[in-house]
Amino acid sequence: MDFCPTRIRALILAAALVVAGSEAPAFARDHDDALRAVKAGEIRPLADILNAVKEKLPGDVVGVKLEREAGVWMYEFRVIDDKGRLFDIHVDARSGEVERSREK
């Protein structure tokens, strides 16, 4: 999997769609919300998480969002494998552990 700077910047911008919130998933309103969570130590930067999990992802990352589920920050990656199948991969934004994945 190739992580060129342009792709990482695009993913960071996409991840900036999350905001801390209620028990239901909450999505960032802007980049500042995600940056505050990184600075507060609540989450690891997207580039760090991508480097930690790239070997566990079944293909190319085509989308990402950051959300808070039941009080836990999660990165959700949309991944397309070499057969064209789409997967949602949920990764703990603090630990980098893959929590669950499913084919769409």
CORMO-V48927 format. One record per residue. N is the residue number from 1. RES is the residue in three letters. OMEGA is omega in degrees with one decimal (none if undefined). NEAR is the number of other C-alpha atoms within 8 Angstrom. D_LAST is the distance of its C-alpha to the last C-alpha in Angstrom with 1 decimal. Layout:
# CORMO-V48927
n->N res->RES omega->OMEGA near->NEAR d_last->D_LAST
n->N res->RES omega->OMEGA near->NEAR d_last->D_LAST
This chain:
# CORMO-V48927
n->1 res->MET omega->-174.9 near->5 d_last->20.3
n->2 res->ASP omega->178.6 near->4 d_last->22.6
n->3 res->PHE omega->179.2 near->6 d_last->23.2
n->4 res->CYS omega->-178.6 near->6 d_last->25.8
n->5 res->PRO omega->179.6 near->6 d_last->27.5
n->6 res->THR omega->179.4 near->6 d_last->26.1
n->7 res->ARG omega->179.7 near->8 d_last->22.5
n->8 res->ILE omega->178.2 near->10 d_last->23.3
n->9 res->ARG omega->179.1 near->8 d_last->25.2
n->10 res->ALA omega->179.3 near->8 d_last->22.3
n->11 res->LEU omega->177.7 near->11 d_last->20.0
n->12 res->ILE omega->177.6 near->10 d_last->22.8
n->13 res->LEU omega->178.1 near->9 d_last->23.3
n->14 res->ALA omega->-179.4 near->10 d_last->19.6
n->15 res->ALA omega->-178.8 near->15 d_last->19.9
n->16 res->ALA omega->-179.2 near->16 d_last->23.1
n->17 res->LEU omega->-173.5 near->14 d_last->21.3
n->18 res->VAL omega->176.4 near->16 d_last->21.8
n->19 res->VAL omega->176.9 near->13 d_last->24.7
n->20 res->ALA omega->-177.0 near->10 d_last->25.9
n->21 res->GLY omega->-173.2 near->9 d_last->25.9
n->22 res->SER omega->179.1 near->9 d_last->25.6
n->23 res->GLU omega->175.4 near->8 d_last->23.6
n->24 res->ALA omega->179.4 near->8 d_last->20.7
n->25 res->PRO omega->177.8 near->10 d_last->18.7
n->26 res->ALA omega->-177.3 near->12 d_last->21.0
n->27 res->PHE omega->-178.4 near->12 d_last->20.4
n->28 res->ALA omega->176.5 near->15 d_last->23.2
n->29 res->ARG omega->-177.9 near->9 d_last->25.4
n->30 res->ASP omega->-178.6 near->10 d_last->26.7
n->31 res->HIS omega->-178.2 near->11 d_last->27.3
n->32 res->ASP omega->178.6 near->7 d_last->30.3
n->33 res->ASP omega->178.9 near->13 d_last->28.3
n->34 res->ALA omega->179.5 near->15 d_last->26.2
n->35 res->LEU omega->177.1 near->9 d_last->29.4
n->36 res->ARG omega->179.6 near->8 d_last->31.2
n->37 res->ALA omega->177.0 near->10 d_last->28.7
n->38 res->VAL omega->-178.3 near->11 d_last->29.1
n->39 res->LYS omega->179.4 near->7 d_last->32.9
n->40 res->ALA omega->-179.2 near->7 d_last->33.0
n->41 res->GLY omega->179.7 near->8 d_last->31.4
n->42 res->GLU omega->-179.7 near->10 d_last->28.5
n->43 res->ILE omega->172.3 near->11 d_last->25.9
n->44 res->ARG omega->178.1 near->12 d_last->26.2
n->45 res->PRO omega->-178.1 near->7 d_last->25.9
n->46 res->LEU omega->-179.1 near->9 d_last->22.6
n->47 res->ALA omega->177.9 near->8 d_last->24.4
n->48 res->ASP omega->-179.6 near->8 d_last->25.5
n->49 res->ILE omega->179.1 near->11 d_last->22.1
n->50 res->LEU omega->178.5 near->8 d_last->20.7
n->51 res->ASN omega->-178.0 near->7 d_last->23.6
n->52 res->ALA omega->-172.6 near->8 d_last->23.2
n->53 res->VAL omega->-172.6 near->11 d_last->19.6
n->54 res->LYS omega->178.9 near->8 d_last->19.4
n->55 res->GLU omega->-178.9 near->6 d_last->20.2
n->56 res->LYS omega->-179.0 near->5 d_last->17.4
n->57 res->LEU omega->-173.5 near->9 d_last->14.6
n->58 res->PRO omega->-178.2 near->8 d_last->13.3
n->59 res->GLY omega->-177.3 near->9 d_last->13.9
n->60 res->ASP omega->176.1 near->10 d_last->14.8
n->61 res->VAL omega->-179.9 near->9 d_last->14.1
n->62 res->VAL omega->177.9 near->8 d_last->13.5
n->63 res->GLY omega->178.2 near->9 d_last->13.4
n->64 res->VAL omega->170.5 near->12 d_last->14.7
n->65 res->LYS omega->178.8 near->13 d_last->16.0
n->66 res->LEU omega->-178.6 near->16 d_last->18.4
n->67 res->GLU omega->178.0 near->15 d_last->18.5
n->68 res->ARG omega->-179.0 near->18 d_last->20.7
n->69 res->GLU omega->178.9 near->11 d_last->19.4
n->70 res->ALA omega->176.9 near->8 d_last->22.3
n->71 res->GLY omega->-177.6 near->8 d_last->24.6
n->72 res->VAL omega->176.0 near->7 d_last->22.7
n->73 res->TRP omega->179.6 near->13 d_last->21.5
n->74 res->MET omega->166.8 near->12 d_last->18.1
n->75 res->TYR omega->174.6 near->13 d_last->16.6
n->76 res->GLU omega->-179.9 near->12 d_last->12.9
n->77 res->PHE omega->169.0 near->14 d_last->12.0
n->78 res->ARG omega->-173.7 near->12 d_last->9.4
n->79 res->VAL omega->174.6 near->15 d_last->9.9
n->80 res->ILE omega->179.9 near->14 d_last->10.0
n->81 res->ASP omega->-176.0 near->11 d_last->11.7
n->82 res->ASP omega->176.2 near->6 d_last->14.7
n->83 res->LYS omega->179.0 near->5 d_last->13.1
n->84 res->GLY omega->179.2 near->6 d_last->11.0
n->85 res->ARG omega->-179.4 near->9 d_last->7.6
n->86 res->LEU omega->179.3 near->10 d_last->5.5
n->87 res->PHE omega->167.2 near->13 d_last->5.5
n->88 res->ASP omega->179.9 near->12 d_last->6.9
n->89 res->ILE omega->179.9 near->14 d_last->10.3
n->90 res->HIS omega->-176.2 near->12 d_last->12.9
n->91 res->VAL omega->176.0 near->13 d_last->16.5
n->92 res->ASP omega->-174.1 near->13 d_last->19.7
n->93 res->ALA omega->177.6 near->14 d_last->21.5
n->94 res->ARG omega->-174.2 near->9 d_last->24.9
n->95 res->SER omega->-175.9 near->7 d_last->24.6
n->96 res->GLY omega->-179.4 near->11 d_last->21.9
n->97 res->GLU omega->174.2 near->8 d_last->20.5
n->98 res->VAL omega->-176.9 near->10 d_last->16.8
n->99 res->GLU omega->179.7 near->8 d_last->16.2
n->100 res->ARG omega->175.1 near->7 d_last->12.8
n->101 res->SER omega->177.5 near->9 d_last->9.5
n->102 res->ARG omega->175.6 near->7 d_last->6.3
n->103 res->GLU omega->179.3 near->7 d_last->3.8
n->104 res->LYS omega->none near->6 d_last->0.0
